[in-house]
Amino acid sequence: MEIVILVVLIALVAVGAISGLVVGSRRKKQLPPASPPSAPTVTAPPVEPQVGEDAAPPRDEARRTIEEVDLPDAETALAEPVAVEDPVVAPPVAPEIEIPEPTAGRLVRLRARLARSQNSLGKGLLTLLSREHLDEDTWEEIEDTLITADVGVAPTQELVERLRERVRVLGTRSPEELRTLLREELLRLLDTEMDRTVRTEGGEETPGVVMVVGVNGTGKTTTTGKLARVLVADGRSVVLGAADTFRAAAADQLQTWGERVGARTVRGPEGGDPASIAFDAVKEGIAEGADVVLIDTAGRLHTKTGLMDELGKVKRVVEKHGPLDEVLLVLDATTGQNGLVQARVFAEVVEITGIVLTKLDGTAKGGIVIAVQRELGVPVKLVGLGEGADDLAPFEPEAFVDALIGD
């Protein structure tokens, strides 16, 4: 009996389970399929345009604008690296070659400037000579005026003696007669018969060679550069030799002068052998067929022996190519009698053939022209009357004296 009851219970449980499964299956078929969850839509607030700006374009228009840009994709960018071009470097600009001012009449053109600075000498002498009584005190004043102007003691005594004699013979002393008298005596002291030509002719196959000497500070290198301009203005081709290797930047300074007129500069290392550079400069001048070679030399006066050896060696080496045509001594006119001391030293070293007086403007000591000529027995050939590039002029005694005493 108990077995029968247990079987009945098991059967009932099985029937209930089967019924539950059938009902659950029917309910699942009746329910609609569930849709996947969607992200919530977030609407950003509109951006207000700033002051002075336009409103932002609509989103669709902005998207089209971006899509229209032709951008390489990532694979292309990685496969084909963009080539970067080297920066374009402009070639150095050659300095513009200047056309120097013609030398003819330069001193006449600068005469007014010279007259302004020198006229005190001429006017002072004329004022003294115009006195009614020319006593001993007056003649002593005339001597003092001339010595102060650096004419020198011996030339001054000679000039005063001749003036005294001619005034006594002349008798009358009108201003015009006195001016004529003084002009004649000054020209006689300057010796108008001296040859003041700067010799630069050279030989048939060699250029003219000019060596420029002088103490550093007198304007020696600048004068060499200005002389190159004088020669170029006269239609000559020039090579410059920077043989002053002991002064810092001397070669650079000379090269700058040369580049301005298209003249080549031969230079060497600082502290190099000056004679070697001078030799190479003349060699280069021969190779180029140049008309003139200008050699700038050192102007050290520490020891006269060293200077003699150096300049003597330069002269000997240069003369292996041919004769040295000109040795120009550059003197600063403002140094007065000290310039004569320098002149004597250089005259002992090399044979001076001509004198260049620089800084002649701005000083009433024009008498140095007379003194240095009398001291060395060589002519003043060039004078510097200012800082301008074309203020170096051939010396003309007549124009100089006329500027000295006034018209």
C-alpha positions, 0 to 999 in steps of 0.5 A: 500500500505504501508503495502504491502511494509513493508511485502516485506522488512521484507521478503527480510531481512529474506531471506538475513539472511538465505542466510548468515547462509548457506554460513557461514556453508559451509565455516566452513566445507571446513576449516581444523581443527585447531591443538593445539599449541605446546611448542617451542623447546629450544636446550641447548648448549653443556656443555664442559668438564672441565680439568681432567674430561670426557665428560658428557654421552649422555642424553639417557644413563644418563636417563637409568643410573638413571632409573636403580637405585633401589630407593623406591617410596615415599609411601614406604619411608613414610610407612617404616621408615629406622631404624638407628642402635646404634653406636658400642662402643668398650668395655674398654680395660683392662690394660696389666698385666706386669711381674715384674723383679725377685727380686733375685740379683736386688741390684747387677744389680743396683750396678753399678748405686749405685757405680757411685753416692756413690763412692765419700764417699769410695774413699774419705776415702781411699784417706785419709787413704792412706796418709803417716802420719795419724795425727790429722788433717787427722783423723778430715777430715775422721770424717768430710767426714763420718758426711757429708755422714750422718753416724751420729755423734755417729757412726762416732766417733765409726768408727774412733776410731776402724780405728785408732786402727786397722791402728796402729796395722796393721802397713803397709797400702797397698791400698788393706789392707785399702779397706778390713779394711774399708769394715769390719768396715762399715759392722760391723756398718750395722750389717749383723746379722739383719733379713732383711726379709720382713715378709709377711707369715700371718696365716693359714687362713689370709694373711700377712698384711703390713702397709706402713707409712711415710711422704707424699713426701717420695715416700710412695705410689710409694713404696707400688706399687713397693713392690707389684711388688716385691711380685708378682715377687716372686709369691705372690698374693696381695691386696692393701688398699688405706687408704691414703684418705687425699691426692688427687689422692693417691688412683688413683696412687695406683690403677694404680700400682696394675692394672699393675701387676693384684693386686686388690685395695680396696679404699673409698671416698676421705676424708673417714675413713682410718681405715675402708678402711684398715679393708675392704682391709684385709677382701677382702684379706681373701675372695680372699685367697690373700697371702699379703695385703699392706696398704698405710697410710696417712703421715700428720705431721700437728699435731703429736697427730692427726697422732698418733690417726689415725695410732693407729686406723688403727693398732687396726682395722686391728688387729681385723682380725689378727696380723700385720706382718710388719710396714715399714717406708719409708724415703727419703735418700736425707733428711739426718738427717731430715729423722731421725726426721721423723723416731722418730715421727713415731716410737712413733706412731707405732712399726716400724719393717723395713725401706725402703730408697728411692732415694738412687741414686743420693746422696753421703749420703749413710751413712743414712743407718747406722744412721737410723738403729742405731737411731731406732734399726731396719733394712733397708729392702728395698732400692729404687735406681731409678724411674723405676718400678723395682728399689726397691730391698732387701737391701744387706749390702755386695753389698751396701758396695762394691758399696760404697767403690768400687772394 
